[in-house]
Amino acid sequence: MKAITTLFAGLFLISLAANGYAQSLADLAKKEKERRQAVKTEVKVITNDQAPKSGTVTTTSATQPATPPGARPPDETTGAVEGAPAKEKPASDEPVDLQGRPESFWRQTMADAREKVQTLENQANVMILKLNDLQNRFYREADGYKQQQIQREIQKAFYEQDLNKENLAKAKAELAALELEARKSGALPGWIK
């Protein structure tokens, strides 16, 4: 008899607990529903115009912007808001640095700067070969008048070589300054290499 009363007492306690759990679960569901409704009404959409211009934070929005007062809701097919001013869309999804310059800008600019340096280095090598040839011609020539002409060409070549050295030094300095500017503006390393 004692076992039966213990069994009934246990079943009674389990039924009370289950009933209490069901009520608390219903209360939790109701509270969660209220919380979700409150969150929907309290959502604030921040546009790019309202975001700080620090450049360190990039935000994206997956929702449609709020409809301006007096405008009709967005068109379902295009997402455009009638009566709102049309904003320019970027040409592509290309990443940009902190200054707003795209990856293609940096790749092209760095390629042009490197090509300029390479061209000047090639011209310097050509100038060395030209000078060597002129000096060989000078020493092979027996006629004094022709030696004077070759000597003028040699002087002209030395002048051109000096100009090339100056231009090459400037081009290398510009390339280094460009790399520094790219790093400061937040361009990724792959864009400038």
Secondary structure as UniProt FT lines:
FT   HELIX           2..42
FT   TURN            48..50
FT   TURN            53..54
FT   TURN            69..70
FT   TURN            76..78
FT   TURN            82..83
FT   TURN            98..99
FT   HELIX           103..140
FT   HELIX           144..184
FT   TURN            185..186
FT   HELIX           189..192
//
